[in-house]
Amino acid sequence: MYPNLVAPTSFNEQVLRRMVFDRRPIWTQLQDKLAARDYVKARIGEGILPGLYWVTKDPSDIPFDALPERFAVKPSHGSGWYRLVLEKARLNRQELIDVCRLWLTRNYYYVAREWAYKDIEPRILVEEYIDDGSGPDPIRYKFYVFHGSVRVIFVGVGIPIKSRCCFYGRSWNRLPATIAPKEQIAGGLDRPTHLDEMIRYAEALADGLDFIRVDLYHTHDKVYFGEFTITPGAGLFRYTPREFDYYLSGLWSGRSGLTARFPA
């Protein structure tokens, strides 16, 4: 069965429609990890941004000796590509340089044909490591913002590709939905101390856009910006139950139903 891109009814169809037809230049800016920082700074200031230690097209010039003990490394032009350095003294510097060089040769567009990645200038970013006390990878809070309003929050715990997950409404009520085949988070999660602040940031950053996902991190002291996502899962996520896929689509199109089952 082919997706309906003319009159999409599911969220995945909405995402695929954007990938095929919506070529607004802002999407490339927001998917570019370096340019997105400028967008955030212009919208809400730089206080939410992780510290930026180095930007380069040649990873051999990364000033390892001047970096703190812990830091994060990622390319400007991909998704899910990153390295967390937790003990600089034990780091294999050449191996990390080689990984960065590999990233620089790849075009993420060819992974799933998300066009916004195609013309991003490849660079390597070295940023502040975010420690929320939950483990090497901080908990990820992904705010689904429709027409300037946060309606759904995806929470991911653990290593991203193996993460446990769940969905919450903006009032921090757990929703009966997940993304298959990811393992669900057992039990409930405490409401983040800075949830209201995170919602304000997400809505300010999404103002004027029909849909965008704003990914944030939460620590004891503050909120950090992670990244923007304009086409979640490249339209291939398996939302369960299936009604949740249609619920998200309704939020995007403004014809939302199923609110009793998935209350905000």
MORAUR-V218788 format. One record per backbone hydrogen bond with DSSP energy under -0.5 kcal/mol. CO is the residue of the C=O (numbers start at 0). NH is the residue of the N-H. E is the energy in kcal/mol with one decimal. If there is no record, write none. Layout:
BEGIN
co:CO nh:NH e:E
co:CO nh:NH e:E
END
This chain:
BEGIN
co:2 nh:4 e:-0.9
co:9 nh:13 e:-1.8
co:10 nh:14 e:-2.5
co:11 nh:15 e:-2.5
co:12 nh:16 e:-2.4
co:13 nh:17 e:-2.1
co:14 nh:18 e:-2.3
co:15 nh:19 e:-1.9
co:16 nh:20 e:-3.0
co:16 nh:21 e:-0.6
co:17 nh:21 e:-1.4
co:20 nh:22 e:-1.0
co:23 nh:26 e:-1.7
co:23 nh:27 e:-0.5
co:24 nh:27 e:-0.7
co:24 nh:28 e:-1.6
co:25 nh:29 e:-2.4
co:26 nh:30 e:-1.7
co:27 nh:31 e:-1.4
co:29 nh:227 e:-0.6
co:30 nh:32 e:-0.7
co:31 nh:35 e:-2.8
co:33 nh:36 e:-0.7
co:33 nh:37 e:-1.0
co:34 nh:38 e:-1.8
co:35 nh:39 e:-2.5
co:36 nh:40 e:-2.6
co:37 nh:41 e:-2.2
co:38 nh:42 e:-1.8
co:39 nh:43 e:-3.0
co:39 nh:44 e:-0.8
co:40 nh:44 e:-1.1
co:45 nh:48 e:-1.4
co:47 nh:224 e:-2.7
co:50 nh:52 e:-0.6
co:50 nh:127 e:-2.6
co:53 nh:125 e:-2.6
co:55 nh:123 e:-3.3
co:57 nh:60 e:-2.4
co:58 nh:61 e:-1.6
co:61 nh:63 e:-2.1
co:62 nh:65 e:-1.4
co:62 nh:66 e:-0.8
co:63 nh:66 e:-1.1
co:68 nh:87 e:-1.3
co:69 nh:128 e:-0.6
co:70 nh:84 e:-3.1
co:71 nh:126 e:-2.9
co:72 nh:82 e:-2.5
co:73 nh:124 e:-3.4
co:74 nh:77 e:-0.5
co:75 nh:32 e:-2.3
co:76 nh:107 e:-0.6
co:79 nh:81 e:-0.7
co:80 nh:74 e:-0.5
co:82 nh:72 e:-2.7
co:82 nh:84 e:-0.5
co:83 nh:85 e:-0.7
co:84 nh:70 e:-1.9
co:86 nh:89 e:-1.5
co:87 nh:90 e:-1.5
co:90 nh:92 e:-1.2
co:91 nh:95 e:-1.9
co:92 nh:96 e:-2.5
co:93 nh:97 e:-2.5
co:94 nh:98 e:-2.0
co:95 nh:99 e:-2.5
co:96 nh:100 e:-2.4
co:97 nh:101 e:-2.0
co:98 nh:102 e:-2.4
co:99 nh:103 e:-2.2
co:100 nh:104 e:-0.9
co:101 nh:104 e:-1.0
co:101 nh:105 e:-0.6
co:102 nh:105 e:-1.5
co:105 nh:107 e:-0.6
co:106 nh:109 e:-1.8
co:107 nh:110 e:-1.8
co:107 nh:111 e:-0.8
co:108 nh:112 e:-2.3
co:112 nh:114 e:-1.1
co:113 nh:116 e:-2.0
co:114 nh:117 e:-1.6
co:116 nh:119 e:-1.3
co:122 nh:75 e:-2.4
co:123 nh:55 e:-2.0
co:124 nh:73 e:-2.2
co:124 nh:126 e:-0.5
co:125 nh:52 e:-2.8
co:125 nh:53 e:-1.4
co:126 nh:71 e:-2.7
co:128 nh:130 e:-0.6
co:129 nh:131 e:-0.6
co:135 nh:137 e:-0.6
co:136 nh:157 e:-0.5
co:138 nh:140 e:-0.5
co:139 nh:141 e:-0.6
co:139 nh:155 e:-2.3
co:140 nh:142 e:-0.6
co:140 nh:215 e:-3.2
co:141 nh:143 e:-0.7
co:141 nh:153 e:-2.9
co:142 nh:144 e:-0.8
co:142 nh:213 e:-2.4
co:143 nh:145 e:-0.6
co:143 nh:150 e:-2.3
co:143 nh:151 e:-1.2
co:144 nh:146 e:-0.5
co:144 nh:211 e:-1.7
co:145 nh:148 e:-1.6
co:148 nh:145 e:-2.5
co:150 nh:169 e:-0.6
co:151 nh:143 e:-3.0
co:152 nh:167 e:-2.8
co:153 nh:141 e:-3.3
co:154 nh:165 e:-1.4
co:155 nh:139 e:-2.6
co:156 nh:163 e:-2.4
co:158 nh:161 e:-1.8
co:159 nh:162 e:-1.2
co:163 nh:156 e:-2.9
co:164 nh:184 e:-1.9
co:165 nh:154 e:-2.8
co:166 nh:174 e:-2.6
co:167 nh:152 e:-3.1
co:168 nh:171 e:-2.1
co:171 nh:173 e:-0.5
co:172 nh:168 e:-2.5
co:174 nh:166 e:-0.5
co:174 nh:176 e:-2.3
co:176 nh:166 e:-0.7
co:177 nh:179 e:-0.5
co:177 nh:239 e:-2.8
co:178 nh:181 e:-1.4
co:179 nh:237 e:-0.7
co:182 nh:164 e:-2.3
co:191 nh:194 e:-1.8
co:193 nh:197 e:-2.5
co:194 nh:198 e:-2.6
co:195 nh:199 e:-2.1
co:196 nh:200 e:-2.4
co:197 nh:201 e:-2.8
co:198 nh:202 e:-2.5
co:199 nh:203 e:-2.2
co:200 nh:204 e:-2.5
co:201 nh:205 e:-1.5
co:202 nh:206 e:-0.6
co:205 nh:208 e:-2.2
co:208 nh:147 e:-0.6
co:209 nh:146 e:-1.9
co:211 nh:144 e:-2.5
co:211 nh:213 e:-0.5
co:212 nh:214 e:-0.6
co:212 nh:228 e:-2.3
co:213 nh:142 e:-2.9
co:213 nh:215 e:-0.5
co:214 nh:225 e:-2.8
co:214 nh:226 e:-1.1
co:215 nh:140 e:-2.4
co:216 nh:223 e:-2.4
co:221 nh:218 e:-2.7
co:223 nh:216 e:-2.8
co:226 nh:214 e:-2.8
co:228 nh:212 e:-2.4
co:230 nh:233 e:-2.4
co:231 nh:234 e:-1.8
co:232 nh:235 e:-1.7
co:236 nh:238 e:-1.0
co:237 nh:179 e:-2.9
co:239 nh:177 e:-2.6
co:240 nh:243 e:-1.8
co:240 nh:244 e:-0.6
co:241 nh:244 e:-0.9
co:241 nh:245 e:-1.1
co:242 nh:246 e:-2.4
co:243 nh:247 e:-2.5
co:244 nh:10 e:-1.5
co:244 nh:248 e:-1.5
co:245 nh:249 e:-2.2
co:246 nh:250 e:-1.7
co:247 nh:251 e:-1.6
co:248 nh:252 e:-2.7
co:249 nh:253 e:-1.7
co:249 nh:254 e:-1.3
co:249 nh:255 e:-0.6
co:257 nh:261 e:-1.8
co:263 nh:170 e:-1.4
END
